[in-house]
Amino acid sequence: MATITCVETTTALAHRLGAVSPPVRTTDHLTFVVEYAEAFHLAVAMTALYQPLREALAQLPGWASATATRTGWQHLTAYLDWAGNPAWTAALQGQTERFAISQVSVDATQGPAGLWLCGTADLHGTWSASLGVDLVVLSGTTAVTLDGTPSLPGFLAPAVTVVGEEHVPLYGLAQGSTWLGGREHLSLVTFDASVALDLERVYLAVAGIFYGDTFTWQEFLEGWEALFDDGVFGVQIQRATYTLALRSAAQVAEAERRYAAQLHDYFGTQEEDYQCQGERPPGQHALVARH
């Protein structure tokens, strides 16, 4: 019979772990539920970013009247981070959580083909924006790493159903798997999740005001002020379920098919949002997550 055990305890980033329920253990899976409460939260006030941005442009000769570009935006925000502005540094670094399971022992001798070990992170919480959550300027990623073997990156995203809502459920997903030929010992399994300010989305949201026309950095500032004003964007991860399970090849193939479809739907939607940036009429937010 295939069995899976965790010899040692689980860990998370220091000072960030909420309550961890006793693990659910069977012969073929381990499940841990973490209640993060206020421990995994990011809030970005756009007004706190505006003034440092304006001051930086004033200090850089010729920038205010120069043509705004995505490359220039990357250099400008890197300068703000390098200069040590706390609001920009905090927004760019965002929040990151790692949940680790140490010393996992597996007996996967069932059948001639062995078994697969599948790791899954399922995260839930709230996505909020004072200007409406259909305006998305934060982004989140997730990942599973099985004893040094990384998985495809997952996502954290708002489930937007009604344009203009200020609070909607958040959904996050990460999945990874590795083949086991027999008895195995994995020294470390990690589940990572992070959320931060998405510079590309911020730039495209402001640029959308100009409908694709060439504009200067001074006009970019005016567009920022008109669009974001006192906007506050936030993400609250409330609960995460982390699971390690032994699965057959057929079960893993089906799980990977569903996961690939979810990733295609999510990342495909993001690409569509970027491509249609300049096609939206006045007053409509340019970046809408459709889930």
PAGU-551573 format. One record per residue (C-alpha): residue in one letter; residue number from 1; x, y, z. Coordinates in pm, 1 decimal. Example, Ala and Ser with C-alpha at 12.3 -4.5 7.8 and 13.67 -1.06 7.14 Angstrom:
REM residues 2
NODE  drengu  marfi        px        py        pz
NODE       a      1    1230.0    -450.0     780.0
NODE       s      2    1367.0    -106.0     714.0
REM end
This chain:
REM residues 291
NODE  drengu  marfi        px        py        pz
NODE       m      1       0.0       0.0       0.0
NODE       a      2     123.0     350.8     -85.1
NODE       t      3     178.5     573.0     217.0
NODE       i      4     290.1     929.5     280.0
NODE       t      5     411.9    1074.5     610.1
NODE       c      6     558.6    1403.4     730.1
NODE       v      7     840.1    1335.0     975.4
NODE       e      8     899.7    1691.9    1087.3
NODE       t      9     688.9    2002.7    1137.6
NODE       t     10     577.9    2267.5     892.5
NODE       t     11     712.6    2621.6     883.1
NODE       a     12     620.7    2958.2     735.7
NODE       l     13     789.3    3296.2     704.6
NODE       a     14     873.2    3444.5    1044.8
NODE       h     15     601.8    3652.0    1214.1
NODE       r     16     351.8    3581.2     937.9
NODE       l     17     191.3    3251.6    1029.2
NODE       g     18    -166.7    3242.7    1151.0
NODE       a     19    -332.0    2939.5    1306.0
NODE       v     20    -250.1    2604.8    1142.5
NODE       s     21    -514.4    2339.7    1189.6
NODE       p     22    -399.1    1988.5    1279.3
NODE       p     23    -304.6    1816.9     954.2
NODE       v     24    -552.2    1579.1     796.4
NODE       r     25    -360.6    1258.7     736.7
NODE       t     26    -455.4     947.4     546.1
NODE       t     27    -231.4     687.7     386.8
NODE       d     28    -224.0     878.8      58.3
NODE       h     29    -244.6    1249.0     143.4
NODE       l     30    -150.2    1525.9     387.3
NODE       t     31    -357.5    1842.1     413.2
NODE       f     32    -278.7    2158.3     610.5
NODE       v     33    -516.4    2452.5     648.1
NODE       v     34    -372.0    2792.1     745.5
NODE       e     35    -589.8    3077.5     872.8
NODE       y     36    -385.0    3389.0     795.5
NODE       a     37    -616.1    3647.6     952.1
NODE       e     38    -425.0    3978.8     913.6
NODE       a     39     -88.6    3810.5     862.6
NODE       f     40    -101.2    3808.4     480.5
NODE       h     41    -228.7    4146.4     364.5
NODE       l     42    -116.9    4414.8     120.5
NODE       a     43    -268.2    4761.3      82.6
NODE       v     44    -136.2    5020.1    -164.5
NODE       a     45    -249.9    5383.9    -139.1
NODE       m     46    -188.2    5548.7    -476.0
NODE       t     47    -162.1    5898.0    -322.3
NODE       a     48     142.2    5780.8    -124.9
NODE       l     49     309.3    5694.2    -456.4
NODE       y     50     207.9    6005.4    -647.5
NODE       q     51     403.9    6273.4    -460.6
NODE       p     52     739.7    6086.6    -466.2
NODE       l     53     684.7    6021.6    -838.0
NODE       r     54     619.6    6389.7    -901.2
NODE       e     55     926.5    6491.7    -700.7
NODE       a     56    1145.0    6242.9    -886.3
NODE       l     57    1037.5    6380.9   -1223.8
NODE       a     58    1111.6    6734.0   -1102.6
NODE       q     59    1462.3    6628.7    -998.6
NODE       l     60    1548.1    6456.1   -1327.5
NODE       p     61    1641.6    6720.6   -1588.0
NODE       g     62    1424.5    6708.8   -1898.1
NODE       w     63    1209.5    6414.9   -1788.5
NODE       a     64     882.0    6600.9   -1734.4
NODE       s     65     867.0    6712.7   -2098.4
NODE       a     66    1009.8    6387.0   -2238.8
NODE       t     67     790.4    6130.6   -2411.9
NODE       a     68     660.7    5863.9   -2174.6
NODE       t     69     748.0    5502.0   -2260.9
NODE       r     70     721.9    5164.6   -2089.0
NODE       t     71    1100.2    5139.8   -2072.8
NODE       g     72    1122.7    5485.2   -1916.6
NODE       w     73     858.5    5382.1   -1665.7
NODE       q     74    1069.2    5083.3   -1561.5
NODE       h     75    1375.4    5304.2   -1515.3
NODE       l     76    1176.2    5566.4   -1325.9
NODE       t     77    1025.4    5319.9   -1079.0
NODE       a     78    1362.6    5150.2   -1032.7
NODE       y     79    1504.9    5492.3    -945.6
NODE       l     80    1231.3    5547.6    -685.8
NODE       d     81    1305.0    5209.2    -530.8
NODE       w     82    1681.3    5272.6    -538.9
NODE       a     83    1630.5    5614.7    -377.8
NODE       g     84    1473.5    5435.3     -83.4
NODE       n     85    1124.2    5579.8     -95.3
NODE       p     86     940.2    5361.9     158.0
NODE       a     87     599.8    5373.0     -12.3
NODE       w     88     739.1    5267.6    -349.4
NODE       t     89     968.5    5005.0    -200.9
NODE       a     90     682.5    4851.2      -4.0
NODE       a     91     451.9    4849.6    -307.3
NODE       l     92     713.7    4692.8    -534.9
NODE       q     93     823.3    4432.0    -282.1
NODE       g     94     465.1    4353.0    -187.8
NODE       q     95     395.8    4061.5      43.4
NODE       t     96     525.6    3706.1      15.5
NODE       e     97     438.8    3391.7     205.8
NODE       r     98     611.1    3053.1     198.2
NODE       f     99     459.9    2745.5     355.7
NODE       a    100     709.4    2460.9     385.5
NODE       i    101     668.5    2093.1     468.4
NODE       s    102     990.9    1929.0     580.1
NODE       q    103    1105.9    1567.9     558.4
NODE       v    104     825.1    1400.3     365.1
NODE       s    105     862.6    1021.9     335.9
NODE       v    106     674.5     830.6      67.6
NODE       d    107     631.6     462.2     -11.1
NODE       a    108     503.1     460.3    -367.4
NODE       t    109     563.0      99.1    -468.5
NODE       q    110     201.6      43.5    -568.1
NODE       g    111     188.2    -103.2    -919.4
NODE       p    112     465.5    -141.8   -1178.0
NODE       a    113     440.3     223.7   -1287.1
NODE       g    114     479.0     368.0    -939.9
NODE       l    115     282.9     674.9    -833.5
NODE       w    116     296.3    1051.5    -859.2
NODE       l    117     320.9    1302.6    -576.3
NODE       c    118      94.6    1601.7    -638.6
NODE       g    119     120.3    1927.7    -441.4
NODE       t    120    -162.6    2181.5    -447.0
NODE       a    121    -213.8    2522.9    -287.9
NODE       d    122    -569.5    2656.5    -278.4
NODE       l    123    -595.6    3014.8    -148.7
NODE       h    124    -901.2    3226.5     -70.1
NODE       g    125    -949.7    3581.1      49.2
NODE       t    126   -1067.4    3925.9     -57.5
NODE       w    127    -955.5    4158.1    -337.8
NODE       s    128   -1052.2    4521.5    -282.4
NODE       a    129   -1023.1    4858.3    -456.3
NODE       s    130   -1183.4    5187.6    -358.5
NODE       l    131   -1217.7    5271.0    -729.6
NODE       g    132   -1374.2    4937.0    -820.6
NODE       v    133   -1198.8    4602.2    -845.5
NODE       d    134   -1236.3    4596.5   -1224.4
NODE       l    135    -939.2    4837.4   -1219.0
NODE       v    136    -656.5    4594.3   -1144.9
NODE       v    137    -312.1    4732.0   -1053.2
NODE       l    138    -197.8    4451.1    -823.0
NODE       s    139     -90.1    4107.4    -937.4
NODE       g    140     -26.6    3782.3    -756.7
NODE       t    141     165.2    3463.7    -829.3
NODE       t    142     186.1    3120.7    -668.9
NODE       a    143     414.7    2819.8    -709.6
NODE       v    144     479.9    2470.4    -577.1
NODE       t    145     834.5    2331.8    -550.7
NODE       l    146     874.6    1960.6    -477.6
NODE       d    147    1222.7    1893.0    -342.9
NODE       g    148    1385.3    2139.8    -584.4
NODE       t    149    1153.7    2066.2    -879.2
NODE       p    150     954.7    2382.4    -962.1
NODE       s    151     607.2    2376.4   -1111.0
NODE       l    152     438.0    2602.3   -1361.1
NODE       p    153     354.6    2935.8   -1193.4
NODE       g    154       2.0    2976.9   -1067.4
NODE       f    155    -192.9    3292.5    -987.1
NODE       l    156    -385.2    3503.6    -737.9
NODE       a    157    -673.9    3692.4    -892.9
NODE       p    158   -1000.6    3871.8    -815.4
NODE       a    159   -1324.5    3701.9    -915.0
NODE       v    160   -1484.8    4005.8   -1078.0
NODE       t    161   -1845.7    3954.3   -1179.8
NODE       v    162   -1991.6    4306.1   -1154.1
NODE       v    163   -1804.2    4613.5   -1278.0
NODE       g    164   -1755.8    4876.7   -1007.6
NODE       e    165   -1760.1    4643.0    -704.8
NODE       e    166   -1519.7    4747.0    -428.2
NODE       h    167   -1474.9    4402.3    -266.7
NODE       v    168   -1483.2    4061.9    -435.4
NODE       p    169   -1360.7    3713.0    -347.0
NODE       l    170   -1001.7    3628.1    -425.7
NODE       y    171    -893.6    3293.1    -564.9
NODE       g    172    -540.1    3155.4    -583.3
NODE       l    173    -410.6    2828.7    -720.8
NODE       a    174     -77.4    2649.9    -758.6
NODE       q    175     -10.4    2289.9    -855.6
NODE       g    176     291.9    2071.6    -919.9
NODE       s    177     371.8    1700.9    -944.3
NODE       t    178     667.4    1463.2    -959.6
NODE       w    179     695.1    1091.8   -1038.6
NODE       l    180     792.0     850.3    -763.9
NODE       g    181     946.9     517.4    -854.6
NODE       g    182     938.4     367.1    -509.4
NODE       r    183    1040.6     475.5    -162.8
NODE       e    184    1127.9     845.0    -168.5
NODE       h    185    1234.3    1106.0      84.2
NODE       l    186    1170.5    1471.2       4.0
NODE       s    187    1363.2    1700.6     233.5
NODE       l    188    1154.4    2007.9     150.3
NODE       v    189     827.6    2092.7     -21.8
NODE       t    190     739.8    2462.0     -51.0
NODE       f    191     427.3    2655.3    -146.0
NODE       d    192     492.7    3020.6    -235.1
NODE       a    193     245.0    3305.1    -284.4
NODE       s    194     317.2    3673.2    -343.3
NODE       v    195     129.9    3988.5    -437.9
NODE       a    196     269.3    4328.9    -536.3
NODE       l    197     205.4    4640.5    -740.2
NODE       d    198     196.1    4554.6   -1111.6
NODE       l    199     394.2    4828.6   -1285.6
NODE       e    200     281.2    4722.0   -1632.2
NODE       r    201     -83.2    4751.4   -1535.6
NODE       v    202     -32.7    5091.1   -1373.3
NODE       y    203     139.4    5228.9   -1682.3
NODE       l    204    -121.0    5088.1   -1922.0
NODE       a    205    -409.6    5213.2   -1709.5
NODE       v    206    -277.2    5570.9   -1724.0
NODE       a    207    -172.3    5539.4   -2087.6
NODE       g    208    -526.9    5430.8   -2175.2
NODE       i    209    -646.3    5783.4   -2102.4
NODE       f    210    -450.8    5908.3   -2405.1
NODE       y    211    -595.3    5646.4   -2646.6
NODE       g    212    -256.7    5543.9   -2781.2
NODE       d    213    -139.4    5899.0   -2855.8
NODE       t    214     210.4    6009.7   -2764.8
NODE       f    215     220.0    6180.5   -2426.1
NODE       t    216     480.7    6332.0   -2193.9
NODE       w    217     566.0    6237.3   -1837.9
NODE       q    218     397.5    6555.5   -1717.3
NODE       e    219      80.0    6443.1   -1891.3
NODE       f    220     131.5    6098.0   -1739.2
NODE       l    221     129.5    6259.5   -1394.5
NODE       e    222    -190.5    6445.6   -1476.1
NODE       g    223    -346.3    6122.6   -1599.8
NODE       w    224    -239.1    5941.7   -1281.6
NODE       e    225    -396.3    6212.9   -1066.5
NODE       a    226    -719.5    6206.5   -1267.9
NODE       l    227    -747.9    5827.0   -1269.4
NODE       f    228    -626.1    5717.9    -928.2
NODE       d    229    -676.9    6023.8    -706.9
NODE       d    230    -730.5    5873.4    -357.5
NODE       g    231    -746.9    5513.1    -476.4
NODE       v    232    -651.3    5233.7    -236.9
NODE       f    233    -598.1    4877.2    -359.2
NODE       g    234    -572.3    4576.9    -132.3
NODE       v    235    -539.1    4200.0    -113.1
NODE       q    236    -619.9    3990.2     193.0
NODE       i    237    -532.0    3619.5     192.4
NODE       q    238    -755.9    3471.9     459.4
NODE       r    239    -719.8    3096.5     421.9
NODE       a    240    -493.6    2855.9     238.1
NODE       t    241    -521.8    2479.7     200.6
NODE       y    242    -193.7    2302.5     123.3
NODE       t    243    -213.0    1939.4      12.4
NODE       l    244      31.0    1663.7     -77.6
NODE       a    245    -133.1    1359.2    -232.6
NODE       l    246     -30.1    1033.6    -398.0
NODE       r    247    -202.1     991.4    -732.6
NODE       s    248    -199.6     753.8   -1027.3
NODE       a    249     -69.1     860.8   -1368.3
NODE       a    250    -427.0     892.7   -1497.3
NODE       q    251    -532.9    1109.7   -1204.8
NODE       v    252    -232.2    1339.4   -1246.5
NODE       a    253    -289.4    1368.7   -1621.3
NODE       e    254    -648.5    1481.3   -1560.1
NODE       a    255    -542.8    1723.7   -1285.5
NODE       e    256    -272.6    1873.0   -1507.6
NODE       r    257    -520.5    1911.6   -1793.2
NODE       r    258    -757.8    2108.2   -1569.2
NODE       y    259    -472.1    2316.2   -1428.3
NODE       a    260    -339.3    2399.2   -1775.9
NODE       a    261    -688.8    2509.8   -1878.8
NODE       q    262    -714.0    2737.3   -1574.4
NODE       l    263    -372.6    2887.8   -1644.2
NODE       h    264    -463.4    2941.3   -2009.7
NODE       d    265    -786.8    3111.4   -1908.7
NODE       y    266    -614.2    3338.3   -1656.9
NODE       f    267    -302.0    3436.2   -1849.4
NODE       g    268    -494.4    3453.3   -2177.2
NODE       t    269    -731.7    3701.3   -2017.5
NODE       q    270    -440.0    3914.4   -1903.1
NODE       e    271    -297.3    3922.5   -2256.1
NODE       e    272    -634.9    4024.6   -2397.9
NODE       d    273    -655.9    4305.9   -2144.0
NODE       y    274    -314.6    4436.7   -2247.3
NODE       q    275    -394.6    4418.5   -2619.5
NODE       c    276    -726.4    4604.2   -2593.9
NODE       q    277    -582.3    4878.2   -2371.0
NODE       g    278    -625.5    5155.0   -2626.0
NODE       e    279    -968.3    5043.3   -2750.6
NODE       r    280   -1186.8    5133.1   -2450.9
NODE       p    281   -1404.3    5445.7   -2452.1
NODE       p    282   -1365.8    5728.5   -2200.7
NODE       g    283   -1463.6    5654.5   -1842.3
NODE       q    284   -1408.8    5280.6   -1863.1
NODE       h    285   -1124.7    5114.1   -1677.3
NODE       a    286    -876.6    4955.1   -1911.5
NODE       l    287    -791.8    4644.1   -1713.7
NODE       v    288   -1074.3    4410.4   -1623.5
NODE       a    289   -1022.5    4064.2   -1474.6
NODE       r    290   -1293.6    3827.8   -1596.2
NODE       h    291   -1317.9    3515.1   -1384.6
REM end
